[in-house]
Amino acid sequence: MPAPMDEAPRPPTSTPEGVNALRHLQDELSELERAGLLRTPPAAAAGPGMLVLCSNDYLGYAALPWISEGGAASGAGASRLVSGTHEAHLLAEREIAAWLGMEAALLFSSGYAANVGTVAALARPGDVIVSDALNHASLIDGCRLSGAAIEVVRHVDVEAVESALVRGRGARRRWVVTESLFSMDGDSPDLRYLRELCDCHDAALVVDEAHALGIQGPRGAGLCSEVGVRPDVLIGTLGKSIGLHGAFVAGSSTLRTYLWNRARSFVFSTGISPMVALASVDRVRRAAADDAGRSRLTMVTRQLRAGLHALGAPLLPGSSGPILPWILKSPGAAVEMSQRLAREGILVQAIRPPTVPAGTSRLRITTSASLSEADVERALSGFREALR
């Protein structure tokens, strides 16, 4: 018989005292450990004597002292759409757009937020997205959240991209999404051909330049600039070569206004620190003028790459620039080599699935313009000992 309407609902039966509703998490962590895929947060930062060869600080700017001049506020205080837009944000966006030869730019809180928010905002159900198989997780998640049909194509295979665009000719809109310098493999697609395909099939080209900006192209303006390609959407970060934190999307003023309204990771986030935005103005200018830093990065990368080849390190064919992937196949082998290097005072983290495909666990070795010749020799000596 139904309870009278004025009778208070009875609380659900309580769980026994001491029962942990998250007890399944430990089981899942144990499964990761058995598979050799468990990541454990470090108890402390890398020691001052460690030689770090796995960061994205390609120009060595992350260690630069903080410039506090300019009187920018430490926090934005709100979403940019409410009251969180400060003059420092606008200055940074104008500087970034000018650097890249774009009409406008919009700052995001992180590279992940920029990628996931942008792709999810632009593509819709009824669209088709052609996505490289090795795109970053943030691009993959943006594709999934968009509701569009997703065609995942073989890595840097332009013929596969063309076939996918042909199959998608009945879609509402078509999008080609790629990185310019792939973060794990250190290789690049044929950006010119992708631009031609997009123009031929009325598709938009979305390029994540996170790992190329600052170190490739004239004035460090990226690989698109280097090969004379203008993407419809260019995504970059302040947390790699620029040495700060945050990210941006650059393109037309219409794109900026659209993302201001539709990119949920932007709309519903507090604006990045105005102090960081102001610092990025100086860093972007510094990076644009830093041909010496780019030349030094090229030199130390060649030295380290040649030395690793001489040691017989199986570096991934096709990799270039400051990303040197040493393929060790199994997660256990990658972790063991990382631990051996740590004992030699060298920090190179093991990269395992799901970050990279199964069977391609690796050491993702990176270089920086801040490395000295002595650092390179020390690194090669450490690798030599770790291989014994």
VENUR-V360563 format. One record per backbone hydrogen bond with DSSP energy under -1.0 kcal/mol. NH is the residue of the N-H (numbers start at 0). CO is the residue of the C=O. Records with the same first field share a line. If there is no record, write none. Layout:
NH=CO, CO
This chain:
6=3
18=15
22=19
24=21
27=23
28=24
29=25
30=26
31=27
32=28
33=29
34=30
35=32
36=31
49=46
50=344
52=346
57=55
59=56
63=60
81=78
83=78
89=85
90=86
91=87
92=88
93=89
94=90
95=91
96=92
97=93
98=94
99=95
101=96
103=250
105=248
107=246
113=109
114=110
115=111
116=112
117=113
118=114
119=115
120=116
121=117
122=118
126=123
127=172
128=148
129=174
130=150
131=176
132=152
134=131
139=135
140=136
141=137
142=138
143=139
144=140
145=141
148=126
150=128
152=130
156=153
160=156
161=157
162=158
163=159
164=160
165=161
166=162
167=163
168=165
170=167
171=125
174=127
175=203
176=129
177=205
179=207
181=186
185=181
190=188
193=189
194=190
195=191
196=192
197=193
198=194
199=195
200=196
202=197
203=173
205=175
206=232
207=177
208=234
211=208
212=208
213=219
214=211
215=211
219=216
220=217
221=215
225=221
226=222
228=223
231=204
232=204
233=249
234=206
235=247
237=245
243=237
246=107
247=235
248=105
249=233
250=103
255=251
256=252
257=253
258=254
259=255
260=256
261=257
262=258
263=261
265=262
266=262
267=263
268=265
270=77
274=72
276=272
277=273
278=274
279=275
281=277
282=278
283=279
284=280
285=281
286=282
287=283
288=284
289=286
290=288
293=289
294=290
295=291
296=292
297=293
298=294
299=295
300=296
301=297
302=298
303=299
304=300
305=301
306=302
307=303
308=304
309=305
310=306
311=308
312=307
314=312
315=324
318=315
319=185
323=364
325=362
326=313
327=360
328=360
329=327
333=329
334=330
335=331
336=332
337=333
338=334
339=335
340=336
341=337
342=338
344=341
345=340
346=50
350=361
354=351
359=356
360=328
361=350
362=325
364=323, 362
365=52
366=321
368=57
370=367
375=371
376=372
377=373
378=374
379=375
380=376
381=377
382=378
383=379
384=380
385=381
386=382
387=384
